[in-house]
């Protein structure tokens, strides 16, 4: 399993970064619309939990 991880480490890192950038883009777009209809300071909280098991 470790050899497989090391073999594809570059792809795993690249896909992880792209996924985080996608989450940041979506969060930024959602944050842009928050001030239009809500009171200042009132925001929804999105919690993302990721677990990795062998």
Secondary structure by P-SEA (a helix, b strand, c coil): caaaaaaaaaaaaaaaaaaaaaaaaaaaaaaaaccccccccbbbbbbbbbbbcc
